[in-house]
């Protein structure tokens, strides 16, 4: 299986590094979508930077909205070891994921109707960035690390619903998105 191309962490972060969520939101508010990847590449966040926004569940990863506006949506996902997303699309929007800590597996599937074929698999860790868009297929993420994990998800425009694969019915269903917590980092 071919490995997904991910941006690897940059150990030579410059003075332009983004070291807080507030800095990130301000940069995103003033930038066009085309600059989101370059902004993501400047991220230098640790578990301590996101911990105060975390919520946890033994049943599923949690979705914690940090910023929601007409231009983008920024969500912190909090994962217990072993938790996994169902296979899903992104409602037609682009998605960048910054992996704050732990170790994750991303599997991308080609989708023809409700038929799925694994097309790639990647292991990502702290500082890695993943990109996903519906033209690439659908995917799932799983915290395969031994500890709690954090991933920061940036969507170009908010996603109110997406197609989620229902394993019991062996088909996709349109699902309304919701949050476990919602705060505003900036006014």
Secondary structure, 3 states (H helix, E strand, C coil): CECCCCECCCCCCCCCCECCHHHHHHHHHCCCHHHHHHHHCCECCCHHHHHHHCCCCCCCCEEEEEEECCCEEEEEEEECCCCECCCECCCCCCEEEEECCCEEEEEEEEEECCEEEEEEEEEEECCCEEEECHHHCEEEEEECCCCCEEEEEEEECCCCEEEEEECCCCEEEEEECCCCEECCCCC
